Structure formats: structure tokens, C-alpha cells
């Protein structure tokens, strides 16, 4: 005799939808726990990413403005660190306009 599940008062479609929703929820939960390895860039890639010269990148790292990692003798930059630097240095155009408006020439 086959194993059977007998459900009363529930349509087959509702059962399938409920199971699918639970599977989707579990998979989404699992994917949140898994993190892709963070992208690391060398000096050339980091300078290109920021659209600055290698010299400017060196100055920013020497002044502690951008953090980097040293793996053996290789310097690497996390993309998240570069993104953070960009965000911290974003200029609010409204504030800049107000400041320039109040200047007397």
C-alpha cells in the first residue's frame, strides 16, 4: 500500500503553493547566510575603479584615507572600502551652491 496523505478541506493547489512558499523562504534564508567573497583589486584596478592616477591612490593610502590589505607583498583593496571612500567624499550640490551663493567676490 502506498503512503498517502489525506487532507480534508484543502485543495491540492493550496497545498502546492504553501509548500512552494516554504521552500522559497528556506532558500532565501540560506542565501542570506552565504556571502560571495568580496572583490579585491590591485593598485591598477583600484585606481581605474576610482578614476584616479596611481600616484593619487598612493597619496590617499599614505594619508589613511583609503584602507588596504597586504597579502604577502601584494597590496589589495576591497571594493567595499573604495565604495565607502566614494560615499564619504560625495559632495552635496545643494550645500555647495548655498556656500558659493553666500561668498562675496
Phi and psi restraints in degrees (range 20) as a CNS / XPLOR table:
assign (resid 1 and name C) (resid 2 and name N)
       (resid 2 and name CA) (resid 2 and name C) 1.0 -73.5 20.0 2
assign (resid 2 and name N) (resid 2 and name CA)
       (resid 2 and name C) (resid 3 and name N) 1.0 150.2 20.0 2
assign (resid 2 and name C) (resid 3 and name N)
       (resid 3 and name CA) (resid 3 and name C) 1.0 -72.0 20.0 2
assign (resid 3 and name N) (resid 3 and name CA)
       (resid 3 and name C) (resid 4 and name N) 1.0 132.1 20.0 2
assign (resid 3 and name C) (resid 4 and name N)
       (resid 4 and name CA) (resid 4 and name C) 1.0 -130.4 20.0 2
assign (resid 4 and name N) (resid 4 and name CA)
       (resid 4 and name C) (resid 5 and name N) 1.0 145.0 20.0 2
assign (resid 4 and name C) (resid 5 and name N)
       (resid 5 and name CA) (resid 5 and name C) 1.0 -111.4 20.0 2
assign (resid 5 and name N) (resid 5 and name CA)
       (resid 5 and name C) (resid 6 and name N) 1.0 124.6 20.0 2
assign (resid 5 and name C) (resid 6 and name N)
       (resid 6 and name CA) (resid 6 and name C) 1.0 -109.0 20.0 2
assign (resid 6 and name N) (resid 6 and name CA)
       (resid 6 and name C) (resid 7 and name N) 1.0 118.7 20.0 2
assign (resid 6 and name C) (resid 7 and name N)
       (resid 7 and name CA) (resid 7 and name C) 1.0 -116.3 20.0 2
assign (resid 7 and name N) (resid 7 and name CA)
       (resid 7 and name C) (resid 8 and name N) 1.0 129.4 20.0 2
assign (resid 7 and name C) (resid 8 and name N)
       (resid 8 and name CA) (resid 8 and name C) 1.0 -106.2 20.0 2
assign (resid 8 and name N) (resid 8 and name CA)
       (resid 8 and name C) (resid 9 and name N) 1.0 137.0 20.0 2
assign (resid 8 and name C) (resid 9 and name N)
       (resid 9 and name CA) (resid 9 and name C) 1.0 77.9 20.0 2
assign (resid 9 and name N) (resid 9 and name CA)
       (resid 9 and name C) (resid 10 and name N) 1.0 12.6 20.0 2
assign (resid 9 and name C) (resid 10 and name N)
       (resid 10 and name CA) (resid 10 and name C) 1.0 -129.2 20.0 2
assign (resid 10 and name N) (resid 10 and name CA)
       (resid 10 and name C) (resid 11 and name N) 1.0 130.6 20.0 2
assign (resid 10 and name C) (resid 11 and name N)
       (resid 11 and name CA) (resid 11 and name C) 1.0 -78.7 20.0 2
assign (resid 11 and name N) (resid 11 and name CA)
       (resid 11 and name C) (resid 12 and name N) 1.0 153.4 20.0 2
assign (resid 11 and name C) (resid 12 and name N)
       (resid 12 and name CA) (resid 12 and name C) 1.0 -58.1 20.0 2
assign (resid 12 and name N) (resid 12 and name CA)
       (resid 12 and name C) (resid 13 and name N) 1.0 -41.1 20.0 2
assign (resid 12 and name C) (resid 13 and name N)
       (resid 13 and name CA) (resid 13 and name C) 1.0 -62.8 20.0 2
assign (resid 13 and name N) (resid 13 and name CA)
       (resid 13 and name C) (resid 14 and name N) 1.0 -38.9 20.0 2
assign (resid 13 and name C) (resid 14 and name N)
       (resid 14 and name CA) (resid 14 and name C) 1.0 -66.3 20.0 2
assign (resid 14 and name N) (resid 14 and name CA)
       (resid 14 and name C) (resid 15 and name N) 1.0 -39.0 20.0 2
assign (resid 14 and name C) (resid 15 and name N)
       (resid 15 and name CA) (resid 15 and name C) 1.0 -63.7 20.0 2
assign (resid 15 and name N) (resid 15 and name CA)
       (resid 15 and name C) (resid 16 and name N) 1.0 -47.1 20.0 2
assign (resid 15 and name C) (resid 16 and name N)
       (resid 16 and name CA) (resid 16 and name C) 1.0 -61.2 20.0 2
assign (resid 16 and name N) (resid 16 and name CA)
       (resid 16 and name C) (resid 17 and name N) 1.0 -44.2 20.0 2
assign (resid 16 and name C) (resid 17 and name N)
       (resid 17 and name CA) (resid 17 and name C) 1.0 -63.2 20.0 2
assign (resid 17 and name N) (resid 17 and name CA)
       (resid 17 and name C) (resid 18 and name N) 1.0 -41.0 20.0 2
assign (resid 17 and name C) (resid 18 and name N)
       (resid 18 and name CA) (resid 18 and name C) 1.0 -64.0 20.0 2
assign (resid 18 and name N) (resid 18 and name CA)
       (resid 18 and name C) (resid 19 and name N) 1.0 -42.7 20.0 2
assign (resid 18 and name C) (resid 19 and name N)
       (resid 19 and name CA) (resid 19 and name C) 1.0 -66.0 20.0 2
assign (resid 19 and name N) (resid 19 and name CA)
       (resid 19 and name C) (resid 20 and name N) 1.0 -44.2 20.0 2
assign (resid 19 and name C) (resid 20 and name N)
       (resid 20 and name CA) (resid 20 and name C) 1.0 -61.1 20.0 2
assign (resid 20 and name N) (resid 20 and name CA)
       (resid 20 and name C) (resid 21 and name N) 1.0 -42.1 20.0 2
assign (resid 20 and name C) (resid 21 and name N)
       (resid 21 and name CA) (resid 21 and name C) 1.0 -61.5 20.0 2
assign (resid 21 and name N) (resid 21 and name CA)
       (resid 21 and name C) (resid 22 and name N) 1.0 -42.3 20.0 2
assign (resid 21 and name C) (resid 22 and name N)
       (resid 22 and name CA) (resid 22 and name C) 1.0 -67.1 20.0 2
assign (resid 22 and name N) (resid 22 and name CA)
       (resid 22 and name C) (resid 23 and name N) 1.0 -41.5 20.0 2
assign (resid 22 and name C) (resid 23 and name N)
       (resid 23 and name CA) (resid 23 and name C) 1.0 -62.6 20.0 2
assign (resid 23 and name N) (resid 23 and name CA)
       (resid 23 and name C) (resid 24 and name N) 1.0 -46.0 20.0 2
assign (resid 23 and name C) (resid 24 and name N)
       (resid 24 and name CA) (resid 24 and name C) 1.0 -59.2 20.0 2
assign (resid 24 and name N) (resid 24 and name CA)
       (resid 24 and name C) (resid 25 and name N) 1.0 -43.8 20.0 2
assign (resid 24 and name C) (resid 25 and name N)
       (resid 25 and name CA) (resid 25 and name C) 1.0 -61.5 20.0 2
assign (resid 25 and name N) (resid 25 and name CA)
       (resid 25 and name C) (resid 26 and name N) 1.0 -44.0 20.0 2
assign (resid 25 and name C) (resid 26 and name N)
       (resid 26 and name CA) (resid 26 and name C) 1.0 -65.6 20.0 2
assign (resid 26 and name N) (resid 26 and name CA)
       (resid 26 and name C) (resid 27 and name N) 1.0 -42.1 20.0 2
assign (resid 26 and name C) (resid 27 and name N)
       (resid 27 and name CA) (resid 27 and name C) 1.0 -64.7 20.0 2
assign (resid 27 and name N) (resid 27 and name CA)
       (resid 27 and name C) (resid 28 and name N) 1.0 -43.8 20.0 2
assign (resid 27 and name C) (resid 28 and name N)
       (resid 28 and name CA) (resid 28 and name C) 1.0 -61.3 20.0 2
assign (resid 28 and name N) (resid 28 and name CA)
       (resid 28 and name C) (resid 29 and name N) 1.0 -41.1 20.0 2
assign (resid 28 and name C) (resid 29 and name N)
       (resid 29 and name CA) (resid 29 and name C) 1.0 -62.1 20.0 2
assign (resid 29 and name N) (resid 29 and name CA)
       (resid 29 and name C) (resid 30 and name N) 1.0 -43.6 20.0 2
assign (resid 29 and name C) (resid 30 and name N)
       (resid 30 and name CA) (resid 30 and name C) 1.0 -64.4 20.0 2
assign (resid 30 and name N) (resid 30 and name CA)
       (resid 30 and name C) (resid 31 and name N) 1.0 -42.9 20.0 2
assign (resid 30 and name C) (resid 31 and name N)
       (resid 31 and name CA) (resid 31 and name C) 1.0 -65.9 20.0 2
assign (resid 31 and name N) (resid 31 and name CA)
       (resid 31 and name C) (resid 32 and name N) 1.0 -30.2 20.0 2
assign (resid 31 and name C) (resid 32 and name N)
       (resid 32 and name CA) (resid 32 and name C) 1.0 -64.7 20.0 2
assign (resid 32 and name N) (resid 32 and name CA)
       (resid 32 and name C) (resid 33 and name N) 1.0 -33.5 20.0 2
assign (resid 32 and name C) (resid 33 and name N)
       (resid 33 and name CA) (resid 33 and name C) 1.0 -75.4 20.0 2
assign (resid 33 and name N) (resid 33 and name CA)
       (resid 33 and name C) (resid 34 and name N) 1.0 -27.8 20.0 2
assign (resid 33 and name C) (resid 34 and name N)
       (resid 34 and name CA) (resid 34 and name C) 1.0 -86.5 20.0 2
assign (resid 34 and name N) (resid 34 and name CA)
       (resid 34 and name C) (resid 35 and name N) 1.0 125.3 20.0 2
assign (resid 34 and name C) (resid 35 and name N)
       (resid 35 and name CA) (resid 35 and name C) 1.0 -114.1 20.0 2
assign (resid 35 and name N) (resid 35 and name CA)
       (resid 35 and name C) (resid 36 and name N) 1.0 132.8 20.0 2
assign (resid 35 and name C) (resid 36 and name N)
       (resid 36 and name CA) (resid 36 and name C) 1.0 -69.4 20.0 2
assign (resid 36 and name N) (resid 36 and name CA)
       (resid 36 and name C) (resid 37 and name N) 1.0 146.2 20.0 2
assign (resid 36 and name C) (resid 37 and name N)
       (resid 37 and name CA) (resid 37 and name C) 1.0 -60.7 20.0 2
assign (resid 37 and name N) (resid 37 and name CA)
       (resid 37 and name C) (resid 38 and name N) 1.0 139.5 20.0 2
assign (resid 37 and name C) (resid 38 and name N)
       (resid 38 and name CA) (resid 38 and name C) 1.0 -69.8 20.0 2
assign (resid 38 and name N) (resid 38 and name CA)
       (resid 38 and name C) (resid 39 and name N) 1.0 141.2 20.0 2
assign (resid 38 and name C) (resid 39 and name N)
       (resid 39 and name CA) (resid 39 and name C) 1.0 -70.0 20.0 2
assign (resid 39 and name N) (resid 39 and name CA)
       (resid 39 and name C) (resid 40 and name N) 1.0 130.7 20.0 2
assign (resid 39 and name C) (resid 40 and name N)
       (resid 40 and name CA) (resid 40 and name C) 1.0 -114.0 20.0 2
assign (resid 40 and name N) (resid 40 and name CA)
       (resid 40 and name C) (resid 41 and name N) 1.0 141.5 20.0 2
assign (resid 40 and name C) (resid 41 and name N)
       (resid 41 and name CA) (resid 41 and name C) 1.0 -123.9 20.0 2
assign (resid 41 and name N) (resid 41 and name CA)
       (resid 41 and name C) (resid 42 and name N) 1.0 148.5 20.0 2
assign (resid 41 and name C) (resid 42 and name N)
       (resid 42 and name CA) (resid 42 and name C) 1.0 -83.1 20.0 2
assign (resid 42 and name N) (resid 42 and name CA)
       (resid 42 and name C) (resid 43 and name N) 1.0 -179.1 20.0 2
assign (resid 42 and name C) (resid 43 and name N)
       (resid 43 and name CA) (resid 43 and name C) 1.0 -58.4 20.0 2
assign (resid 43 and name N) (resid 43 and name CA)
       (resid 43 and name C) (resid 44 and name N) 1.0 -44.9 20.0 2
assign (resid 43 and name C) (resid 44 and name N)
       (resid 44 and name CA) (resid 44 and name C) 1.0 -62.8 20.0 2
assign (resid 44 and name N) (resid 44 and name CA)
       (resid 44 and name C) (resid 45 and name N) 1.0 -45.9 20.0 2
assign (resid 44 and name C) (resid 45 and name N)
       (resid 45 and name CA) (resid 45 and name C) 1.0 -65.8 20.0 2
assign (resid 45 and name N) (resid 45 and name CA)
       (resid 45 and name C) (resid 46 and name N) 1.0 -41.5 20.0 2
assign (resid 45 and name C) (resid 46 and name N)
       (resid 46 and name CA) (resid 46 and name C) 1.0 -64.9 20.0 2
assign (resid 46 and name N) (resid 46 and name CA)
       (resid 46 and name C) (resid 47 and name N) 1.0 -43.3 20.0 2
assign (resid 46 and name C) (resid 47 and name N)
       (resid 47 and name CA) (resid 47 and name C) 1.0 -62.8 20.0 2
assign (resid 47 and name N) (resid 47 and name CA)
       (resid 47 and name C) (resid 48 and name N) 1.0 -42.4 20.0 2
assign (resid 47 and name C) (resid 48 and name N)
       (resid 48 and name CA) (resid 48 and name C) 1.0 -65.3 20.0 2
assign (resid 48 and name N) (resid 48 and name CA)
       (resid 48 and name C) (resid 49 and name N) 1.0 -40.6 20.0 2
assign (resid 48 and name C) (resid 49 and name N)
       (resid 49 and name CA) (resid 49 and name C) 1.0 -60.8 20.0 2
assign (resid 49 and name N) (resid 49 and name CA)
       (resid 49 and name C) (resid 50 and name N) 1.0 -40.3 20.0 2
assign (resid 49 and name C) (resid 50 and name N)
       (resid 50 and name CA) (resid 50 and name C) 1.0 -85.9 20.0 2
assign (resid 50 and name N) (resid 50 and name CA)
       (resid 50 and name C) (resid 51 and name N) 1.0 -8.9 20.0 2
assign (resid 50 and name C) (resid 51 and name N)
       (resid 51 and name CA) (resid 51 and name C) 1.0 60.7 20.0 2
assign (resid 51 and name N) (resid 51 and name CA)
       (resid 51 and name C) (resid 52 and name N) 1.0 45.3 20.0 2
assign (resid 51 and name C) (resid 52 and name N)
       (resid 52 and name CA) (resid 52 and name C) 1.0 -131.6 20.0 2
assign (resid 52 and name N) (resid 52 and name CA)
       (resid 52 and name C) (resid 53 and name N) 1.0 169.4 20.0 2
assign (resid 52 and name C) (resid 53 and name N)
       (resid 53 and name CA) (resid 53 and name C) 1.0 -77.7 20.0 2
assign (resid 53 and name N) (resid 53 and name CA)
       (resid 53 and name C) (resid 54 and name N) 1.0 163.8 20.0 2
assign (resid 53 and name C) (resid 54 and name N)
       (resid 54 and name CA) (resid 54 and name C) 1.0 -61.8 20.0 2
assign (resid 54 and name N) (resid 54 and name CA)
       (resid 54 and name C) (resid 55 and name N) 1.0 -38.1 20.0 2
assign (resid 54 and name C) (resid 55 and name N)
       (resid 55 and name CA) (resid 55 and name C) 1.0 -62.2 20.0 2
assign (resid 55 and name N) (resid 55 and name CA)
       (resid 55 and name C) (resid 56 and name N) 1.0 -44.1 20.0 2
assign (resid 55 and name C) (resid 56 and name N)
       (resid 56 and name CA) (resid 56 and name C) 1.0 -63.7 20.0 2
assign (resid 56 and name N) (resid 56 and name CA)
       (resid 56 and name C) (resid 57 and name N) 1.0 -39.3 20.0 2
assign (resid 56 and name C) (resid 57 and name N)
       (resid 57 and name CA) (resid 57 and name C) 1.0 -63.7 20.0 2
assign (resid 57 and name N) (resid 57 and name CA)
       (resid 57 and name C) (resid 58 and name N) 1.0 -43.3 20.0 2
assign (resid 57 and name C) (resid 58 and name N)
       (resid 58 and name CA) (resid 58 and name C) 1.0 -59.7 20.0 2
assign (resid 58 and name N) (resid 58 and name CA)
       (resid 58 and name C) (resid 59 and name N) 1.0 -42.9 20.0 2
assign (resid 58 and name C) (resid 59 and name N)
       (resid 59 and name CA) (resid 59 and name C) 1.0 -62.6 20.0 2
assign (resid 59 and name N) (resid 59 and name CA)
       (resid 59 and name C) (resid 60 and name N) 1.0 -42.2 20.0 2
assign (resid 59 and name C) (resid 60 and name N)
       (resid 60 and name CA) (resid 60 and name C) 1.0 -65.1 20.0 2
assign (resid 60 and name N) (resid 60 and name CA)
       (resid 60 and name C) (resid 61 and name N) 1.0 -36.7 20.0 2
assign (resid 60 and name C) (resid 61 and name N)
       (resid 61 and name CA) (resid 61 and name C) 1.0 -74.0 20.0 2
assign (resid 61 and name N) (resid 61 and name CA)
       (resid 61 and name C) (resid 62 and name N) 1.0 -40.2 20.0 2
assign (resid 61 and name C) (resid 62 and name N)
       (resid 62 and name CA) (resid 62 and name C) 1.0 -64.0 20.0 2
assign (resid 62 and name N) (resid 62 and name CA)
       (resid 62 and name C) (resid 63 and name N) 1.0 -33.6 20.0 2
assign (resid 62 and name C) (resid 63 and name N)
       (resid 63 and name CA) (resid 63 and name C) 1.0 -85.8 20.0 2
assign (resid 63 and name N) (resid 63 and name CA)
       (resid 63 and name C) (resid 64 and name N) 1.0 2.8 20.0 2
assign (resid 63 and name C) (resid 64 and name N)
       (resid 64 and name CA) (resid 64 and name C) 1.0 75.9 20.0 2
assign (resid 64 and name N) (resid 64 and name CA)
       (resid 64 and name C) (resid 65 and name N) 1.0 14.5 20.0 2
assign (resid 64 and name C) (resid 65 and name N)
       (resid 65 and name CA) (resid 65 and name C) 1.0 -78.0 20.0 2
assign (resid 65 and name N) (resid 65 and name CA)
       (resid 65 and name C) (resid 66 and name N) 1.0 -31.4 20.0 2
assign (resid 65 and name C) (resid 66 and name N)
       (resid 66 and name CA) (resid 66 and name C) 1.0 -126.7 20.0 2
assign (resid 66 and name N) (resid 66 and name CA)
       (resid 66 and name C) (resid 67 and name N) 1.0 127.0 20.0 2
assign (resid 66 and name C) (resid 67 and name N)
       (resid 67 and name CA) (resid 67 and name C) 1.0 -83.2 20.0 2
assign (resid 67 and name N) (resid 67 and name CA)
       (resid 67 and name C) (resid 68 and name N) 1.0 152.2 20.0 2
assign (resid 67 and name C) (resid 68 and name N)
       (resid 68 and name CA) (resid 68 and name C) 1.0 -144.5 20.0 2
assign (resid 68 and name N) (resid 68 and name CA)
       (resid 68 and name C) (resid 69 and name N) 1.0 167.7 20.0 2
assign (resid 68 and name C) (resid 69 and name N)
       (resid 69 and name CA) (resid 69 and name C) 1.0 -117.8 20.0 2
assign (resid 69 and name N) (resid 69 and name CA)
       (resid 69 and name C) (resid 70 and name N) 1.0 148.1 20.0 2
assign (resid 69 and name C) (resid 70 and name N)
       (resid 70 and name CA) (resid 70 and name C) 1.0 -115.1 20.0 2
assign (resid 70 and name N) (resid 70 and name CA)
       (resid 70 and name C) (resid 71 and name N) 1.0 116.5 20.0 2
assign (resid 70 and name C) (resid 71 and name N)
       (resid 71 and name CA) (resid 71 and name C) 1.0 -111.7 20.0 2
assign (resid 71 and name N) (resid 71 and name CA)
       (resid 71 and name C) (resid 72 and name N) 1.0 110.6 20.0 2
assign (resid 71 and name C) (resid 72 and name N)
       (resid 72 and name CA) (resid 72 and name C) 1.0 56.1 20.0 2
assign (resid 72 and name N) (resid 72 and name CA)
       (resid 72 and name C) (resid 73 and name N) 1.0 -116.5 20.0 2
assign (resid 72 and name C) (resid 73 and name N)
       (resid 73 and name CA) (resid 73 and name C) 1.0 -106.7 20.0 2
assign (resid 73 and name N) (resid 73 and name CA)
       (resid 73 and name C) (resid 74 and name N) 1.0 7.0 20.0 2
assign (resid 73 and name C) (resid 74 and name N)
       (resid 74 and name CA) (resid 74 and name C) 1.0 -93.5 20.0 2
assign (resid 74 and name N) (resid 74 and name CA)
       (resid 74 and name C) (resid 75 and name N) 1.0 132.4 20.0 2
assign (resid 74 and name C) (resid 75 and name N)
       (resid 75 and name CA) (resid 75 and name C) 1.0 -91.4 20.0 2
assign (resid 75 and name N) (resid 75 and name CA)
       (resid 75 and name C) (resid 76 and name N) 1.0 130.4 20.0 2
assign (resid 75 and name C) (resid 76 and name N)
       (resid 76 and name CA) (resid 76 and name C) 1.0 -132.9 20.0 2
assign (resid 76 and name N) (resid 76 and name CA)
       (resid 76 and name C) (resid 77 and name N) 1.0 145.7 20.0 2
assign (resid 76 and name C) (resid 77 and name N)
       (resid 77 and name CA) (resid 77 and name C) 1.0 -118.1 20.0 2
assign (resid 77 and name N) (resid 77 and name CA)
       (resid 77 and name C) (resid 78 and name N) 1.0 133.1 20.0 2
assign (resid 77 and name C) (resid 78 and name N)
       (resid 78 and name CA) (resid 78 and name C) 1.0 -78.1 20.0 2
assign (resid 78 and name N) (resid 78 and name CA)
       (resid 78 and name C) (resid 79 and name N) 1.0 137.8 20.0 2
assign (resid 78 and name C) (resid 79 and name N)
       (resid 79 and name CA) (resid 79 and name C) 1.0 -59.9 20.0 2
assign (resid 79 and name N) (resid 79 and name CA)
       (resid 79 and name C) (resid 80 and name N) 1.0 -37.8 20.0 2
assign (resid 79 and name C) (resid 80 and name N)
       (resid 80 and name CA) (resid 80 and name C) 1.0 -62.8 20.0 2
assign (resid 80 and name N) (resid 80 and name CA)
       (resid 80 and name C) (resid 81 and name N) 1.0 -33.9 20.0 2
assign (resid 80 and name C) (resid 81 and name N)
       (resid 81 and name CA) (resid 81 and name C) 1.0 -67.9 20.0 2
assign (resid 81 and name N) (resid 81 and name CA)
       (resid 81 and name C) (resid 82 and name N) 1.0 -40.7 20.0 2
assign (resid 81 and name C) (resid 82 and name N)
       (resid 82 and name CA) (resid 82 and name C) 1.0 -67.1 20.0 2
assign (resid 82 and name N) (resid 82 and name CA)
       (resid 82 and name C) (resid 83 and name N) 1.0 -40.9 20.0 2
assign (resid 82 and name C) (resid 83 and name N)
       (resid 83 and name CA) (resid 83 and name C) 1.0 -62.8 20.0 2
assign (resid 83 and name N) (resid 83 and name CA)
       (resid 83 and name C) (resid 84 and name N) 1.0 -39.4 20.0 2
assign (resid 83 and name C) (resid 84 and name N)
       (resid 84 and name CA) (resid 84 and name C) 1.0 -63.9 20.0 2
assign (resid 84 and name N) (resid 84 and name CA)
       (resid 84 and name C) (resid 85 and name N) 1.0 -42.5 20.0 2
assign (resid 84 and name C) (resid 85 and name N)
       (resid 85 and name CA) (resid 85 and name C) 1.0 -60.3 20.0 2
assign (resid 85 and name N) (resid 85 and name CA)
       (resid 85 and name C) (resid 86 and name N) 1.0 -44.0 20.0 2
assign (resid 85 and name C) (resid 86 and name N)
       (resid 86 and name CA) (resid 86 and name C) 1.0 -60.9 20.0 2
assign (resid 86 and name N) (resid 86 and name CA)
       (resid 86 and name C) (resid 87 and name N) 1.0 -46.7 20.0 2
assign (resid 86 and name C) (resid 87 and name N)
       (resid 87 and name CA) (resid 87 and name C) 1.0 -63.2 20.0 2
assign (resid 87 and name N) (resid 87 and name CA)
       (resid 87 and name C) (resid 88 and name N) 1.0 -41.1 20.0 2
assign (resid 87 and name C) (resid 88 and name N)
       (resid 88 and name CA) (resid 88 and name C) 1.0 -66.7 20.0 2
assign (resid 88 and name N) (resid 88 and name CA)
       (resid 88 and name C) (resid 89 and name N) 1.0 -27.0 20.0 2
assign (resid 88 and name C) (resid 89 and name N)
       (resid 89 and name CA) (resid 89 and name C) 1.0 -103.9 20.0 2
assign (resid 89 and name N) (resid 89 and name CA)
       (resid 89 and name C) (resid 90 and name N) 1.0 13.9 20.0 2
assign (resid 89 and name C) (resid 90 and name N)
       (resid 90 and name CA) (resid 90 and name C) 1.0 -70.6 20.0 2
assign (resid 90 and name N) (resid 90 and name CA)
       (resid 90 and name C) (resid 91 and name N) 1.0 135.7 20.0 2
assign (resid 90 and name C) (resid 91 and name N)
       (resid 91 and name CA) (resid 91 and name C) 1.0 -96.9 20.0 2
assign (resid 91 and name N) (resid 91 and name CA)
       (resid 91 and name C) (resid 92 and name N) 1.0 129.2 20.0 2
assign (resid 91 and name C) (resid 92 and name N)
       (resid 92 and name CA) (resid 92 and name C) 1.0 -82.1 20.0 2
assign (resid 92 and name N) (resid 92 and name CA)
       (resid 92 and name C) (resid 93 and name N) 1.0 110.5 20.0 2
assign (resid 92 and name C) (resid 93 and name N)
       (resid 93 and name CA) (resid 93 and name C) 1.0 -63.0 20.0 2
assign (resid 93 and name N) (resid 93 and name CA)
       (resid 93 and name C) (resid 94 and name N) 1.0 -33.2 20.0 2
assign (resid 93 and name C) (resid 94 and name N)
       (resid 94 and name CA) (resid 94 and name C) 1.0 -64.2 20.0 2
assign (resid 94 and name N) (resid 94 and name CA)
       (resid 94 and name C) (resid 95 and name N) 1.0 -44.3 20.0 2
assign (resid 94 and name C) (resid 95 and name N)
       (resid 95 and name CA) (resid 95 and name C) 1.0 -65.4 20.0 2
assign (resid 95 and name N) (resid 95 and name CA)
       (resid 95 and name C) (resid 96 and name N) 1.0 -40.6 20.0 2
assign (resid 95 and name C) (resid 96 and name N)
       (resid 96 and name CA) (resid 96 and name C) 1.0 -63.8 20.0 2
assign (resid 96 and name N) (resid 96 and name CA)
       (resid 96 and name C) (resid 97 and name N) 1.0 -43.0 20.0 2
assign (resid 96 and name C) (resid 97 and name N)
       (resid 97 and name CA) (resid 97 and name C) 1.0 -63.0 20.0 2
assign (resid 97 and name N) (resid 97 and name CA)
       (resid 97 and name C) (resid 98 and name N) 1.0 -44.0 20.0 2
assign (resid 97 and name C) (resid 98 and name N)
       (resid 98 and name CA) (resid 98 and name C) 1.0 -63.3 20.0 2
assign (resid 98 and name N) (resid 98 and name CA)
       (resid 98 and name C) (resid 99 and name N) 1.0 -41.5 20.0 2
assign (resid 98 and name C) (resid 99 and name N)
       (resid 99 and name CA) (resid 99 and name C) 1.0 -64.2 20.0 2
assign (resid 99 and name N) (resid 99 and name CA)
       (resid 99 and name C) (resid 100 and name N) 1.0 -42.6 20.0 2
assign (resid 99 and name C) (resid 100 and name N)
       (resid 100 and name CA) (resid 100 and name C) 1.0 -70.4 20.0 2
assign (resid 100 and name N) (resid 100 and name CA)
       (resid 100 and name C) (resid 101 and name N) 1.0 -31.4 20.0 2
assign (resid 100 and name C) (resid 101 and name N)
       (resid 101 and name CA) (resid 101 and name C) 1.0 -66.7 20.0 2
assign (resid 101 and name N) (resid 101 and name CA)
       (resid 101 and name C) (resid 102 and name N) 1.0 -35.0 20.0 2
assign (resid 101 and name C) (resid 102 and name N)
       (resid 102 and name CA) (resid 102 and name C) 1.0 -81.7 20.0 2
assign (resid 102 and name N) (resid 102 and name CA)
       (resid 102 and name C) (resid 103 and name N) 1.0 -10.6 20.0 2
assign (resid 102 and name C) (resid 103 and name N)
       (resid 103 and name CA) (resid 103 and name C) 1.0 -76.3 20.0 2
assign (resid 103 and name N) (resid 103 and name CA)
       (resid 103 and name C) (resid 104 and name N) 1.0 143.5 20.0 2
assign (resid 103 and name C) (resid 104 and name N)
       (resid 104 and name CA) (resid 104 and name C) 1.0 -109.1 20.0 2
assign (resid 104 and name N) (resid 104 and name CA)
       (resid 104 and name C) (resid 105 and name N) 1.0 133.9 20.0 2
